[in-house]
């Protein structure tokens, strides 16, 4: 059961609301979300299969597209199954540590995605400005190193967020008004931010 705002406690689980104030329409919302998730999985898996099996596509641009396909699969699979379970089964509970893991995956892979976009821009820059040296500059080894660097950047940049969120052990409520564990939505439930919000409300 959700706790009242004046109580402070350490929850072992959070409750996701799905789409607030539209709970009665969750079943209808599940149809387009399910279709979009299916298209995303099938489409990205198709891209990965074609790039892997077609030797002529083993070029930097298509390798970076494959990385984006993997990122899209991870991002969609980290949120959509739980979202659909909320819509279909009213399964709103999510463990505290699972919530932190979901938060980390979402934000870290979104950061990795921005790094891959930067790498793709660099690939096009080399292809335009030095077309004859493109294959010697962006070898498969360099592409792999760029992908690894983008991954490390995303993990190291986002890693402090769930670690810091674990320090907030007192919460006013365990209800998250989202369909997934978004970082600021979790942090704003903590006693520290809740206390500031109460103080701010009283001052006005």
C-alpha positions as CSV (number, residue, x, y, z in Angstrom):
1,X,0.0,0.0,0.0
2,X,1.3,3.5,-0.8
3,X,2.3,5.5,2.3
4,X,1.0,9.0,3.2
5,X,3.2,12.0,2.5
6,X,3.8,12.7,6.1
7,X,5.4,9.3,6.8
8,X,9.0,8.6,6.3
9,X,10.2,5.0,5.6
10,X,12.6,2.9,3.6
11,X,10.7,1.1,0.9
12,X,11.8,-2.3,-0.4
13,X,9.6,-1.7,-3.5
14,X,8.2,1.2,-5.5
15,X,4.8,1.4,-7.2
16,X,4.8,2.6,-10.8
17,X,1.5,4.3,-11.8
18,X,1.8,3.8,-15.5
19,X,0.0,6.8,-17.0
20,X,-1.4,8.7,-14.1
21,X,-5.1,9.6,-14.1
22,X,-5.6,7.4,-17.2
23,X,-5.6,4.0,-15.5
24,X,-8.9,3.0,-17.0
25,X,-7.5,3.3,-20.5
26,X,-4.3,1.3,-19.8
27,X,-5.5,-1.6,-21.8
28,X,-6.1,0.5,-24.9
29,X,-2.7,2.2,-24.5
30,X,-1.1,-1.2,-24.4
31,X,-2.0,-2.0,-28.0
32,X,0.2,0.7,-29.7
33,X,3.0,0.2,-27.1
34,X,3.0,-3.5,-27.8
35,X,3.0,-3.0,-31.5
36,X,5.8,-0.4,-31.3
37,X,7.9,-2.7,-29.1
38,X,7.4,-5.6,-31.5
39,X,8.4,-3.5,-34.5
40,X,11.5,-2.3,-32.5
41,X,12.6,-5.8,-31.7
42,X,12.0,-7.2,-35.1
43,X,13.4,-4.2,-36.9
44,X,16.6,-4.0,-34.9
45,X,17.2,-7.8,-35.0
46,X,16.8,-7.7,-38.8
47,X,19.4,-4.9,-39.0
48,X,21.8,-6.9,-36.9
49,X,21.2,-10.0,-38.9
50,X,21.7,-8.3,-42.3
51,X,24.8,-6.5,-41.3
52,X,26.3,-9.7,-39.8
53,X,25.6,-11.9,-42.8
54,X,26.4,-9.4,-45.6
55,X,30.2,-8.9,-45.9
56,X,29.8,-5.8,-48.0
57,X,28.2,-4.0,-45.0
58,X,31.1,-4.5,-42.7
59,X,31.9,-0.8,-43.0
60,X,32.1,1.8,-40.2
61,X,28.8,3.4,-41.0
62,X,26.9,0.0,-40.8
63,X,28.9,-1.1,-37.7
64,X,27.8,2.1,-35.9
65,X,24.2,1.4,-37.1
66,X,24.5,-2.0,-35.5
67,X,25.6,-0.5,-32.2
68,X,22.6,1.8,-32.3
69,X,20.4,-1.2,-33.0
70,X,21.8,-2.9,-29.9
71,X,21.3,0.2,-27.8
72,X,17.7,0.5,-29.0
73,X,17.0,-3.1,-28.1
74,X,18.4,-2.6,-24.6
75,X,16.6,0.7,-24.0
76,X,13.2,-0.7,-25.2
77,X,13.6,-4.0,-23.4
78,X,14.5,-2.3,-20.1
79,X,11.2,-0.4,-20.0
80,X,8.5,-1.9,-22.2
81,X,8.1,-5.4,-20.6
82,X,7.4,-3.7,-17.2
83,X,5.2,-1.1,-18.9
84,X,3.1,-3.8,-20.6
85,X,2.9,-5.8,-17.3
86,X,1.4,-2.7,-15.7
87,X,-1.1,-2.2,-18.5
88,X,-2.1,-5.9,-18.7
89,X,-1.6,-7.3,-15.3
90,X,-1.7,-4.2,-13.0
91,X,1.7,-5.4,-11.8
92,X,2.9,-2.1,-10.5
93,X,5.5,-3.2,-8.0
94,X,9.2,-2.9,-8.8
95,X,12.0,-3.8,-6.3
96,X,14.2,-0.9,-5.0
97,X,17.4,-2.3,-6.4
98,X,15.7,-3.3,-9.7
99,X,14.5,0.2,-9.9
100,X,18.0,1.5,-9.5
101,X,19.3,-0.9,-12.1
102,X,16.6,0.2,-14.6
103,X,17.5,3.8,-13.9
104,X,21.2,3.0,-14.6
105,X,20.5,1.1,-17.8
106,X,18.2,3.8,-19.2
107,X,20.5,6.7,-18.6
108,X,23.8,5.0,-19.3
109,X,22.6,3.6,-22.7
110,X,21.1,6.9,-23.6
111,X,24.5,8.5,-22.9
112,X,26.2,5.7,-25.0
113,X,23.8,6.5,-27.8
114,X,24.9,10.1,-27.9
115,X,28.6,8.9,-28.1
116,X,27.7,6.7,-31.1
117,X,26.0,9.6,-32.8
118,X,29.2,11.6,-32.4
119,X,31.2,8.7,-33.8
120,X,28.9,8.5,-36.8
121,X,29.4,12.3,-37.4
122,X,33.2,11.7,-37.3
123,X,32.8,8.8,-39.8
124,X,30.9,11.1,-42.2
125,X,33.5,13.8,-41.7
126,X,36.4,11.5,-42.6
127,X,34.4,10.0,-45.6
128,X,33.8,13.5,-47.0
129,X,37.2,15.2,-46.2
130,X,39.5,12.2,-46.8
131,X,37.6,9.6,-48.8
132,X,40.8,7.9,-50.0
133,X,42.0,7.4,-46.5
134,X,38.7,6.5,-44.9
135,X,39.3,2.8,-44.7
136,X,42.8,3.2,-43.3
137,X,41.7,5.8,-40.7
138,X,38.5,4.0,-39.5
139,X,39.6,0.4,-39.4
140,X,37.5,-2.3,-37.6
141,X,39.9,-2.0,-34.7
142,X,39.4,1.7,-34.4
143,X,35.6,1.3,-34.7
144,X,35.6,-1.2,-31.9
145,X,37.7,1.1,-29.7
146,X,35.3,4.0,-30.4
147,X,32.4,1.8,-29.4
148,X,34.2,0.7,-26.2
149,X,35.1,4.3,-25.4
150,X,31.4,5.3,-25.8
151,X,30.3,2.4,-23.6
152,X,32.8,3.3,-20.9
153,X,31.9,6.9,-21.1
154,X,28.2,6.1,-20.6
155,X,28.8,3.7,-17.7
156,X,31.3,5.9,-15.8
157,X,29.2,9.1,-16.4
158,X,26.0,7.6,-15.1
159,X,27.3,5.2,-12.4
160,X,27.2,7.8,-9.6
161,X,23.5,8.4,-10.1
162,X,22.1,5.1,-8.7
163,X,24.9,5.0,-6.1
164,X,23.9,8.4,-4.9
165,X,20.2,7.5,-5.0
166,X,20.9,4.6,-2.7
167,X,22.0,7.1,0.0
168,X,18.4,8.4,0.1
169,X,16.9,5.8,2.4
170,X,14.0,7.8,3.8
171,X,11.0,8.5,1.5
172,X,7.7,10.2,1.9
173,X,6.0,7.8,-0.5
174,X,6.9,4.8,-2.6
175,X,4.6,5.8,-5.5
176,X,6.4,6.9,-8.7
177,X,4.1,8.8,-11.1
178,X,5.8,7.3,-14.1
179,X,5.9,4.1,-16.1
180,X,9.5,3.5,-15.3
181,X,12.2,4.5,-12.7
182,X,13.3,7.9,-13.9
183,X,16.1,9.3,-11.9
184,X,14.7,12.6,-10.8
185,X,11.3,11.1,-10.1
186,X,12.9,8.7,-7.6
187,X,15.2,11.4,-6.0
188,X,12.2,13.8,-5.6
189,X,10.5,11.2,-3.4
190,X,13.3,11.3,-0.9
191,X,13.1,12.9,2.5
192,X,15.7,15.5,1.6
193,X,13.9,16.8,-1.4
194,X,10.5,16.3,0.1
195,X,11.6,18.4,3.1
196,X,12.7,21.2,0.8
197,X,9.4,21.0,-1.1
198,X,7.4,21.2,2.2
199,X,9.5,24.2,3.3
200,X,8.9,25.9,0.0
201,X,5.2,25.3,0.1
202,X,5.0,26.9,3.6
203,X,7.1,29.9,2.6
204,X,4.5,30.8,-0.1
